[in-house]
Amino acid sequence: MKLKFKIEGLDCANCANELESSIAKLEEVVSASISFMTQRMVIETNTEDQAALIEKIENLIKKEEPDVTITLK
């Protein structure tokens, strides 16, 4: 299942790459892709508990990039 998000507050492409790498390491995430240019994030997951995964991703983002917010599309 793919989850698509609008991502706001990223300062640079390097920040996007680092965040993408951290999110991809979560056990529920099959793949993660963040585009700095389009301000979009796509997460592929096999988990049924989307709410828990989204909360986990939001917590990780707050820790690494406190000014970044995500909105499910």
C-alpha positions as CSV (number, residue, x, y, z in Angstrom):
1,M,0.0,0.0,0.0
2,K,1.3,3.5,-0.9
3,L,0.7,6.5,1.3
4,K,1.2,9.9,-0.2
5,F,2.1,13.0,1.7
6,K,2.7,16.7,1.1
7,I,5.8,17.6,3.1
8,E,6.6,21.2,4.1
9,G,9.5,22.9,5.8
10,L,12.4,21.1,4.2
11,D,15.4,23.3,3.9
12,C,17.5,21.4,1.4
13,A,17.7,18.3,-0.8
14,N,20.3,16.9,1.6
15,C,17.8,17.1,4.5
16,A,15.3,15.3,2.3
17,N,17.8,12.5,1.5
18,E,18.7,12.1,5.2
19,L,15.0,12.0,6.3
20,E,14.2,9.6,3.5
21,S,16.9,7.2,4.6
22,S,15.8,7.4,8.3
23,I,12.1,6.7,7.3
24,A,13.1,3.8,5.1
25,K,14.8,2.1,8.1
26,L,11.5,1.8,9.9
27,E,10.4,-1.9,10.0
28,E,6.9,-1.2,8.6
29,V,8.3,0.7,5.6
30,V,9.0,-1.2,2.4
31,S,10.3,1.9,0.7
32,A,10.3,5.7,1.1
33,S,10.8,8.5,-1.4
34,I,11.0,12.2,-0.7
35,S,11.2,14.8,-3.4
36,F,12.6,18.1,-2.3
37,M,11.6,19.8,-5.5
38,T,7.9,18.8,-5.5
39,Q,7.6,18.7,-1.6
40,R,6.1,15.2,-1.8
41,M,6.7,12.0,0.1
42,V,5.6,8.5,-0.9
43,I,5.8,5.6,1.6
44,E,5.2,2.0,0.6
45,T,4.1,-0.2,3.5
46,N,2.6,-3.6,4.2
47,T,1.2,-2.6,7.6
48,E,-2.6,-2.4,8.2
49,D,-2.2,0.1,11.0
50,Q,-1.6,3.2,9.0
51,A,-2.4,5.5,12.0
52,A,0.4,4.0,14.1
53,L,2.9,4.2,11.1
54,I,2.0,7.8,10.4
55,E,2.5,8.7,14.1
56,K,5.9,6.9,14.1
57,I,6.9,8.8,10.9
58,E,5.8,12.2,12.4
59,N,7.8,11.5,15.6
60,L,10.9,10.6,13.6
61,I,10.5,13.8,11.5
62,K,10.1,16.0,14.7
63,K,13.3,14.5,16.1
64,E,15.4,15.0,12.9
65,E,13.7,18.0,11.3
66,P,11.6,19.9,13.8
67,D,10.3,22.5,11.3
68,V,9.0,19.9,8.8
69,T,5.3,18.9,8.7
70,I,3.5,16.3,6.7
71,T,-0.1,16.0,5.5
72,L,-1.7,12.9,4.1
73,K,-3.0,13.3,0.6
